[in-house]
Amino acid sequence: MRSIFKIRLLIALSLVFAALVSDSPRSSSAQSTQDVQVYVQKASAAYRAKNYAEMIENLKLALRLRPNYDRYIRYLAAGYALSGNKPEAIAWLNRLADMGLVYQPSADFDSLKTTDEFKAVVKRFAENAKPIGHSTNAFTIHEKGLVPEGIAYDPVEKVFYVGSVYKRKILSLNSAGEARDLSTAADGLWSVMGMRVDAARRLLWVCTASHPQMMDFKESEKGVSGIFEYDLRTKKLIKKYLLPAGGKDHWLGDLVLNARGDVYASDSLTPAIYLLNAGTDKLELFLENEAFVNPQGLVFGSDEKHLLMADYLKGIFVIDLKTKALSLLAPAPESTMLGIDGLYSYRGKLIAVQNGVTPNRLVQLTVNQDLSAIMRFEVLEANNPVFDEPTLAVLVGDSLYYNANSQWGMIDDKGKLAADEKLREAVVLKLKL
């Protein structure tokens, strides 16, 4: 769920090199996180002092701990360009191009702009900006300003549910594409995030969070979040499970259900995973770890003994549900795990919505049997002209349905929505897998 929190963070990271210090980098342990922070702080100071040799040295140390971290690679390439080492600068820019990313080199690369090698890599970035994929329009919601995030599907009634971040409501859409409100702010609903249908038990589970980028925000409710339970037979709200405030802001952004009906949810603001146990009917902390920075999408391993969690700034964690031991999936060569939002399992592979890189894209990941590394990284959809920050998705048979144009950027920091003429109707795309 691409929250304003993430938008601010990504803008800060991309505007100036000094913003590296505000990034809590990928980590499989708290110690390695601290080590990387030290390296990037030193690199930032060296950049300001025009000590490019020291800048390069510290970024290489950071990348040794966090391979394929594209933002560090950008600045390392800049360091080489500024130090006059053109071959290394070009090599690192090509590494970004190898990842399928698009990058507009800054003024730091002015010394390279007349070279054939630089023109070639710029051409590669242009190639990476071309459309990939074959998504088709599943349906359009004829309402502006929704900022859709969560999406779920009920196979029994063949109904889609789409949640609105800004307008604080859940819409149901029948097979004819007709939309109606299932739940609104009148039910106490805040921004609607991840949603899942429990078809067997006829339930809809919804993550909701209060924050300034929704309509009718109340300062007294800032940082309040929870899970709402709806009865799909009566179409009524059954119960609210709220996280205790305790002086900390929460944002439950996504959730997943196991076969028992237990609900696991990720908190992106006070990084943690929560468990709503079907037996106890209580929402409790399941796992908090210093390695987490911005938890997002969740999916179970095939045997439901492991939980995989996308961290927006670190990659994909694998969590042993019995021991709570965790590890970070090693990325595939020439790929980056930055900016993964929604995460889904399809025929033994992972499907991810990666909206924190340029271009935004849908990717397929092949993971090895012991859940230690990603063996293959494949782009399924990118540079679709409909895209405006695609968010979450739902699998229906062999097709992935996903919110393609959330338009998060149409809400400013004060919670004001852009003028109607700047907004587009919400579109859900369908990708045949």
Backbone hydrogen bonds, N-H to C=O, Kabsch-Sander energy under -0.5 kcal/mol:
donor,donor_aa,acceptor,acceptor_aa,energy
3,S,1,M,-1.7
7,I,3,S,-2.0
8,R,4,I,-2.8
9,L,5,F,-1.8
10,L,6,K,-2.7
11,I,7,I,-2.5
12,A,8,R,-2.4
13,L,9,L,-2.1
14,S,10,L,-1.9
15,L,11,I,-2.1
16,V,12,A,-1.0
19,A,16,V,-1.4
20,L,17,F,-2.1
21,V,18,A,-1.6
22,S,19,A,-1.6
23,D,20,L,-1.3
24,S,22,S,-0.5
33,T,29,S,-1.5
34,Q,30,A,-2.2
35,D,31,Q,-2.4
36,V,32,S,-2.3
37,Q,33,T,-2.2
38,V,34,Q,-2.0
39,Y,35,D,-2.0
40,V,36,V,-2.7
41,Q,37,Q,-2.1
42,K,38,V,-2.1
43,A,39,Y,-2.4
44,S,40,V,-2.4
45,A,41,Q,-2.2
46,A,42,K,-2.3
47,Y,43,A,-2.2
48,R,44,S,-2.1
49,A,45,A,-1.8
50,K,47,Y,-1.2
51,N,46,A,-2.9
52,Y,50,K,-1.1
55,M,51,N,-2.0
56,I,52,Y,-2.5
57,E,53,A,-2.2
58,N,54,E,-2.2
59,L,55,M,-2.0
60,K,56,I,-2.3
61,L,57,E,-1.6
62,A,58,N,-2.1
63,L,59,L,-2.6
64,R,60,K,-1.5
65,L,61,L,-1.1
66,R,62,A,-2.1
69,Y,66,R,-1.1
70,D,68,N,-1.1
72,Y,69,Y,-0.7
73,I,69,Y,-1.8
74,R,70,D,-2.1
75,Y,71,R,-1.6
76,L,72,Y,-2.2
77,A,73,I,-2.6
78,A,74,R,-2.0
79,G,75,Y,-2.2
80,Y,76,L,-2.2
81,A,77,A,-2.2
82,L,78,A,-2.8
83,S,79,G,-1.5
84,G,80,Y,-0.5
84,G,81,A,-1.0
85,N,80,Y,-2.3
86,K,84,G,-1.4
89,A,85,N,-2.0
90,I,86,K,-2.5
91,A,87,P,-2.2
92,W,88,E,-2.3
93,L,89,A,-1.9
94,N,90,I,-2.5
95,R,91,A,-1.3
96,L,92,W,-1.4
97,A,93,L,-2.0
98,D,94,N,-2.5
99,M,95,R,-1.0
99,M,96,L,-0.5
100,G,97,A,-1.8
101,L,96,L,-1.6
102,V,358,T,-3.1
109,F,106,S,-1.9
110,D,107,A,-1.9
112,L,109,F,-2.1
113,K,109,F,-0.7
113,K,110,D,-0.8
115,T,112,L,-2.2
119,K,115,T,-2.0
120,A,116,D,-2.0
121,V,117,E,-1.9
122,V,118,F,-2.3
123,K,119,K,-1.8
124,R,120,A,-1.7
125,F,121,V,-2.0
126,A,122,V,-1.8
127,E,123,K,-2.0
128,N,124,R,-2.1
129,A,125,F,-0.6
129,A,126,A,-0.7
130,K,127,E,-1.7
132,I,382,A,-2.3
136,T,430,K,-2.5
138,A,136,T,-0.5
138,A,428,V,-2.4
139,F,428,V,-1.6
141,I,426,A,-2.9
142,H,140,T,-0.7
143,E,141,I,-2.7
149,E,163,G,-1.8
150,G,192,V,-0.6
152,A,161,Y,-2.4
154,D,159,V,-3.1
158,K,154,D,-1.3
159,V,154,D,-1.5
160,F,173,L,-2.4
161,Y,152,A,-2.9
162,V,171,L,-2.3
163,G,150,G,-2.6
164,S,169,K,-2.9
165,V,146,L,-0.7
165,V,147,V,-2.4
166,Y,146,L,-1.6
167,K,146,L,-0.7
169,K,164,S,-0.6
170,I,183,S,-2.6
171,L,162,V,-3.0
172,S,180,R,-2.9
173,L,160,F,-2.8
174,N,178,E,-1.8
177,G,174,N,-2.4
180,R,172,S,-1.8
182,L,170,I,-3.4
183,S,170,I,-1.3
187,D,184,T,-2.1
188,G,185,A,-2.1
189,L,184,T,-1.1
191,S,209,A,-1.8
192,V,164,S,-1.8
193,M,191,S,-0.5
193,M,207,C,-3.0
194,G,253,G,-1.6
196,R,205,W,-2.2
198,D,203,L,-3.1
199,A,197,V,-0.9
202,R,198,D,-0.9
203,L,198,D,-2.0
204,L,230,Y,-2.0
205,W,196,R,-3.1
206,V,228,F,-2.3
207,C,194,G,-3.0
208,T,226,G,-2.4
209,A,191,S,-1.7
210,S,224,V,-2.9
214,M,211,H,-1.0
215,M,166,Y,-2.5
217,F,214,M,-0.8
221,E,218,K,-2.1
222,K,219,E,-1.4
223,G,210,S,-1.7
224,V,221,E,-2.0
226,G,208,T,-2.3
227,I,241,Y,-2.7
228,F,206,V,-2.8
229,E,239,K,-2.6
230,Y,204,L,-2.6
231,D,236,K,-3.0
232,L,202,R,-2.3
232,L,230,Y,-0.6
233,R,202,R,-0.5
235,K,231,D,-2.0
236,K,231,D,-1.0
238,I,229,E,-3.6
239,K,229,E,-1.3
241,Y,227,I,-2.8
242,L,240,K,-0.6
243,L,225,S,-2.6
248,K,245,A,-2.1
250,H,223,G,-2.3
253,G,251,W,-0.7
253,G,266,S,-2.2
254,D,266,S,-0.7
256,V,264,Y,-2.1
258,N,262,D,-1.8
261,G,258,N,-1.4
263,V,276,L,-2.2
264,Y,256,V,-2.6
265,A,274,Y,-2.4
266,S,254,D,-2.2
267,D,272,A,-2.8
268,S,251,W,-2.5
268,S,266,S,-0.6
272,A,267,D,-1.2
273,I,287,L,-2.6
274,Y,265,A,-3.1
275,L,284,E,-3.2
276,L,263,V,-3.4
277,N,275,L,-0.8
277,N,282,K,-1.6
281,D,277,N,-2.7
282,K,277,N,-0.6
284,E,275,L,-2.8
284,E,282,K,-0.7
286,F,273,I,-2.6
287,L,273,I,-2.2
292,F,289,N,-1.7
296,Q,310,A,-3.1
297,G,341,D,-1.9
299,V,308,L,-2.0
301,G,306,H,-2.8
304,E,301,G,-1.7
307,L,319,I,-2.6
308,L,299,V,-3.5
309,M,317,F,-2.3
310,A,297,G,-2.8
311,D,315,G,-3.7
312,Y,294,N,-2.6
312,Y,310,A,-0.5
314,K,311,D,-1.4
315,G,311,D,-2.2
317,F,309,M,-3.1
317,F,315,G,-0.5
318,V,327,S,-3.1
319,I,307,L,-2.7
319,I,317,F,-0.5
320,D,325,A,-2.9
321,L,305,K,-2.3
321,L,319,I,-0.7
324,K,320,D,-2.8
327,S,318,V,-1.8
329,L,316,I,-3.0
330,A,372,S,-2.4
335,S,332,A,-0.8
339,G,312,Y,-3.3
340,I,337,M,-0.7
341,D,353,V,-3.5
342,G,391,T,-0.6
344,Y,351,I,-2.6
346,Y,349,K,-3.1
349,K,346,Y,-1.8
350,L,365,L,-2.7
351,I,344,Y,-2.9
352,A,363,V,-2.6
353,V,342,G,-2.2
354,Q,352,A,-0.7
354,Q,361,R,-3.1
355,N,339,G,-1.0
355,N,353,V,-0.8
356,G,339,G,-1.5
361,R,354,Q,-1.9
362,L,381,E,-2.6
363,V,352,A,-2.5
364,Q,378,E,-3.2
365,L,350,L,-3.1
366,T,376,R,-2.4
367,V,365,L,-0.6
368,N,373,A,-2.4
371,L,368,N,-1.6
374,I,330,A,-3.1
375,M,366,T,-3.1
375,M,373,A,-0.6
376,R,366,T,-1.3
378,E,364,Q,-2.5
380,L,362,L,-2.9
380,L,378,E,-0.5
381,E,362,L,-1.7
382,A,132,I,-2.3
383,N,360,N,-1.0
387,F,384,N,-1.7
388,D,404,A,-2.0
391,T,403,N,-2.0
392,L,149,E,-1.1
394,V,401,Y,-2.3
396,V,399,S,-3.0
399,S,396,V,-1.7
400,L,431,L,-2.7
401,Y,394,V,-2.7
401,Y,399,S,-0.6
402,Y,429,L,-2.3
403,N,392,L,-2.2
404,A,402,Y,-0.6
404,A,427,V,-2.4
405,N,427,V,-0.7
406,S,389,E,-0.9
407,Q,388,D,-2.2
410,M,407,Q,-2.1
411,I,408,W,-1.8
412,D,410,M,-0.5
412,D,416,K,-2.4
415,G,412,D,-2.1
418,A,410,M,-2.0
422,K,419,A,-1.9
423,L,419,A,-0.5
423,L,420,D,-1.3
426,A,141,I,-0.9
426,A,143,E,-1.0
428,V,139,F,-2.7
429,L,402,Y,-2.3
429,L,427,V,-0.5
430,K,136,T,-3.2
431,L,400,L,-2.8
432,K,430,K,-0.5
433,L,398,D,-2.9
433,L,431,L,-0.5
